[in-house]
Structures are given as C-alpha cells and as structure tokens.
C-alpha cells in the first residue's frame, strides 16, 4: 500500500486508488501511527512535525522544525530508526530517532556523564545508568 499525505490523504494498492473517507481514513491514520512503535508523527502547514505518544494520548516534547510555513508530510522508516519529513517544496529531512543515537548525541553535547546528584534531580524515577 502506498499512502500520500501532502495535500489530500490518498492511498493506492498496485497503483489502484483506494477510496478513503470517514472510518477508513481514520483507520489508515491510526495504522500509520501504530506502525511506528505507537508514536504518531503529524505534519502541519506551519512547517513543524508533532510527535504523539498514542498509548499515553499526549504530545512528546515540542514540535520539530522543518521549513517554516511549508506543508510537511512525516513518516517513520519501516524499522522505526528514522523519521523522514518531506515538504511541499520538495525538501526532505531525516531525524535519527533511535534511543542509542540520542544517548550518543547527549554525551557529545554535554561532554560528560551526569553525576549521581544531577541524575537524581533530573531523572528521580530511574536508576543511575549514565549513557556516557
């Protein structure tokens, strides 16, 4: 199945259009979110991408920036490792969303591990396990 999200939602199977509307459209959107580890990525015409935790029914952080005031269509790669966003102007962005990559990035930015005191202040519900 191929799904196009820029402009009107369209879907096709073997180049044959699939009629979407009402419940079918909602089911397709739900499938897209569930396919990516229960995280839904939603693009808007403001050029941002919102991430939502479907089981918790809440947003994840602040929206990611793409191109301001450009319609953006986000999707996760099949393995869930990357978030890809394509804008109406044809620009594309890729974010590595693997937890290990975020840990490496955090260590590179901080240049050190969190101390036990910092860990307990920032992550009080987690056992001390620094990433660096």
C-alpha positions as CSV (number, residue, x, y, z in Angstrom):
1,X,0.0,0.0,0.0
2,X,1.2,3.5,-0.8
3,X,0.0,6.5,1.1
4,X,0.4,10.1,0.2
5,X,-0.1,12.7,2.8
6,X,0.8,16.0,1.1
7,X,-2.5,17.8,0.2
8,X,-5.5,15.4,0.4
9,X,-4.9,12.0,2.0
10,X,-4.6,9.4,-0.8
11,X,-3.9,5.7,-0.8
12,X,-3.3,3.1,-3.5
13,X,-2.6,-0.6,-3.9
14,X,-0.8,-1.7,-7.0
15,X,-1.4,1.8,-8.5
16,X,-5.1,1.5,-8.0
17,X,-6.7,4.2,-5.8
18,X,-8.2,3.1,-2.5
19,X,-11.3,5.1,-1.6
20,X,-10.9,6.7,1.8
21,X,-13.4,8.5,3.9
22,X,-14.8,8.6,7.4
23,X,-13.9,5.5,9.3
24,X,-11.5,4.2,6.6
25,X,-9.5,7.4,6.7
26,X,-9.3,7.3,10.5
27,X,-8.2,3.6,10.4
28,X,-5.4,4.4,7.9
29,X,-4.1,7.3,10.1
30,X,-4.2,5.0,13.1
31,X,-2.3,2.3,11.3
32,X,0.4,4.8,10.3
33,X,0.8,5.8,14.0
34,X,0.8,2.3,15.3
35,X,3.3,1.1,12.7
36,X,6.0,3.3,14.3
37,X,6.2,1.9,17.8
38,X,2.9,3.6,18.8
39,X,4.3,7.1,18.1
40,X,2.3,9.2,15.7
41,X,4.1,11.9,13.6
42,X,1.8,14.7,12.4
43,X,2.9,17.4,9.9
44,X,1.2,20.7,9.5
45,X,1.2,23.6,7.2
46,X,3.3,25.6,9.7
47,X,6.4,23.6,8.8
48,X,6.5,21.6,12.1
49,X,6.2,18.0,13.0
50,X,4.4,17.0,16.2
51,X,5.1,13.6,17.8
52,X,2.4,12.0,19.9
53,X,2.5,9.0,22.3
54,X,-0.7,7.2,21.3
55,X,-1.0,4.9,24.3
56,X,-0.5,7.8,26.7
57,X,-2.5,10.1,24.5
58,X,-0.2,13.1,24.9
59,X,2.4,15.0,22.8
60,X,6.1,14.1,23.0
61,X,8.2,17.2,23.6
62,X,7.9,20.3,21.4
63,X,7.3,20.1,17.6
64,X,10.3,19.5,15.4
65,X,11.1,22.3,12.9
66,X,11.2,21.7,9.2
67,X,10.7,24.6,6.7
68,X,8.6,27.4,8.1
69,X,5.1,27.8,6.6
70,X,5.5,24.7,4.4
71,X,3.1,21.8,4.4
72,X,5.1,18.8,5.8
73,X,4.4,15.1,5.5
74,X,6.3,13.0,8.1
75,X,6.7,9.2,8.2
76,X,8.8,6.7,10.1
77,X,11.0,4.3,8.2
78,X,9.8,0.7,8.3
79,X,12.3,-0.2,11.0
80,X,11.4,2.8,13.1
81,X,15.0,4.1,13.2
82,X,14.4,7.4,11.3
83,X,11.7,10.0,11.0
84,X,11.5,11.4,7.4
85,X,9.7,14.6,6.6
86,X,9.0,15.8,3.1
87,X,7.8,19.4,2.5
88,X,5.5,20.7,-0.2
89,X,8.6,22.4,-1.8
90,X,10.3,19.1,-2.1
91,X,12.8,19.5,0.7
92,X,13.4,16.4,2.9
93,X,14.6,16.0,6.4
94,X,15.8,12.9,8.3
95,X,16.0,12.5,12.1
96,X,17.7,9.5,13.7
97,X,15.2,8.6,16.4
98,X,17.0,5.5,17.8
99,X,17.5,5.8,21.6
100,X,21.2,4.9,21.3
101,X,21.7,7.8,18.8
102,X,20.0,10.2,21.2
103,X,22.3,9.0,24.0
104,X,25.4,9.5,21.9
105,X,24.3,13.0,20.9
106,X,23.5,13.9,24.5
107,X,27.0,12.7,25.6
108,X,28.6,14.7,22.7
109,X,26.7,17.9,23.7
110,X,27.4,17.5,27.4
111,X,30.9,16.3,27.0
112,X,30.5,14.2,30.2
113,X,28.1,11.9,32.1
114,X,25.6,13.2,34.6
115,X,26.7,13.0,38.2
116,X,24.6,10.9,40.6
117,X,23.3,14.2,42.1
118,X,22.3,15.5,38.7
119,X,20.7,12.2,37.7
120,X,18.6,12.1,40.9
121,X,17.4,15.7,40.3
122,X,16.6,15.2,36.6
123,X,15.6,11.5,36.5
124,X,14.4,10.7,40.0
125,X,12.3,7.7,39.0
126,X,15.2,5.9,37.2
127,X,18.2,4.0,38.4
128,X,21.5,5.7,37.9
129,X,22.7,4.5,34.4
130,X,24.7,7.2,32.6
131,X,24.9,7.0,28.9
132,X,28.4,8.2,28.5
